[in-house]
Amino acid sequence: MWHQPDSAFAVMMEFAASLEADSLDVFEGHYCQVLIAELLYKNYYKQSNRKELLKAVAYFDSLNFTPNDTPTPKSLIAGADPLSPTRNDNIVFLAARAHYMNGVGFYERDSVVAACGEYLKALEVVETHFPGIETQDVASLQVEHLPRFMDLTYCRLAELFSDQFMQEPAIVCCKKALAYKRIEPVPQLFYCRSLEFLGRQYSKLNLYDSAAYCFDEALRLLPDTNNLVYRDVVSQYALLKYETEEDGESFIQDLKCMMAQAADESERLTRYLAIGAIYMDKGLNDSALVYLVPMFENKDNAVKQRVAASYLHEIYQSKGDTVKAAQFAVYLAENSVSQGESNAQVSQLNDLFQQYLQWEQEKAEAERRQAEQLAARRRLVRGVVTAMVVLLVLGLGLWWWMAKRRKEHEAETQTLNVEKQQLQTRVDDALQQLQTVDDALQQLQTQADDALQQARAMLPQRANEIYSSKVENRLERIMAEFEAAYPKALEKLAAAHPELNEVERQIAVLNFLHFRAKEEANLTGYTEGTTLKYRSNLNKKAGSDPISALLAEGKI
C-alpha cells in the first residue's frame, strides 16, 4: 500500500465486501478500517468509513492506555497518554496512523483545528514511544516506514499552517519533514517538492535569500525538467525575482513558458493566477483580466478562486465598474471566513502548536535527565563492580605476596646481612676518602693563605715598582695589585663608607700604601693642591687611613 496504493485499494475493497471480512476479530476489524482510510486518502477519495475509523482511533488508544497510566496535562486532544516504551511497537504505530487518518477526515470537513490536534497527537505518540527517532537511521528501527510516516505528518501540518498564513510554524514543520526524508530516503522529486514549499514560506516572510537558496537547491537536485515540481520551482523563482528585481516582463515570460508546459487545466490556471497578479501589480488591468477571469470561473480550487475574486474586485473597482466590483464583493462576503473567525482559528492553531513545542521541549529535557540518571547508575554499577574486582585482585595479590615473603624471609635476611657488611665497608672507605680530601683542601687553603700573606707583604714593593716604571695605567695596575692582595677590600670600604667617591677611595688605597701627596698627584693626574684637597675630604669622612682601620677591626 505504500508503493502501489491503487492496487492495494482495489484488493482491500474487494476483501471488505467479502464474507471473510465479517469473520475478523475486533483488532483485525479496526486494523482493516485504518487501512481503508489510508488507502482512500492515498487514492484521493474522501473517507467513506468515518464512523468505523473513529472507533478504530478509540480502540487503539485503549490498547495503549493501562490503568497505571495517568493523563498527560499537555495532551493536545482528549485521549490516551503518550505510550510507554514497553508497549508493542506496531500497535503504537497503528495508533499514530489512526490519529493521522482521523486528522485527514477532520481536514476534509474543514475542521482545521481538530485536524491539527490529531496530527500533533500522532507525532506525540510516535516521538514518545520512539525517543530519538530523528537521529536514528532507518535500519535501526523495528517498524517499517516510520520515518516516512513522520515526514507525511509534518508535511500535512506544514500545508495546514501555510493555508492559514502561519509561515513560522509551517517552516518548522517543513524542516522536520526534510530531516525525516533524509532518514528514510524518498524519491528526489518529493525532496525537491518540500524544498519548493519551504522556499515559498520564506518568500511570504520576505526572507528572499533563504527562499532563493531553497529554489536553487531544488533545481540542483531535480533529476529532470519534465515534471510539475520543476515548473513550480521556476514559477516561484520568477515571482521571487519579480519581488526583488521589479523586472516584470521577463519573469512573466518564464511563467508563460511554464504555463505552456502545464500537464493539465488545474496547473495551467495556477500559472494564470500568478501572471494575472503581476499584471495587476504593474497596473496592466486589462491584461490581468485575461488571466484572472478564467481562474475565477474554475471552481476546482476554492482558495485560489477567492484570491482571484479579490484581485478582480480590486481591478473593477479601480476601473469604476461598480456593478462587477459589487458582484465580486458579494462573492467574497459569502465565501470568506470572517476576520474574527479566522483570527480565532489561527489563535487556536498557534496555541496547539506552542503546546506541542513545549511538550517536545519537556520531553527532550526529561529524556536528557533520564539519560543522565541512567548514565550515573551505570557509572555507579561499573564503579562498584570495578571496586570489587580491584579488592579481590588486591586480596589475592596480598595473600600471594605474603606467602612468597614468608618463604623468602630467611634468604632475604641473610642477603641483607651480607649487603649490610658490604655497605659498612663502603661507608668506611668513603669516610677515609673524605678525610683525605679534607686534608688536601686544608693544605690548599694553607697554601692560599700563605700566598695571600706573601702578596700583601710584597704589595708596597710592587706598588713602588709600578710607580717607578713610568708605564701607562699605573694607577689601575696598582689598584689591581691591591685587590689581588686584599680581595673585596674596596667593596667593604664602599659599604663601610658609602659617602666616599671613587677618587677618595683611590686616595685611601694610595695612603694605605704610603704614597706622598706629590706621588698621588702624579698617579691620579690631578694637581698636588687638588690631591691634598681629596686627602682632606677623606680625612673628614673616614679618617686618614680607613683601610688600616678596617683591617684592625677585622672587617677586611
Disulfide bonds with the S-S distance in Angstrom:
none
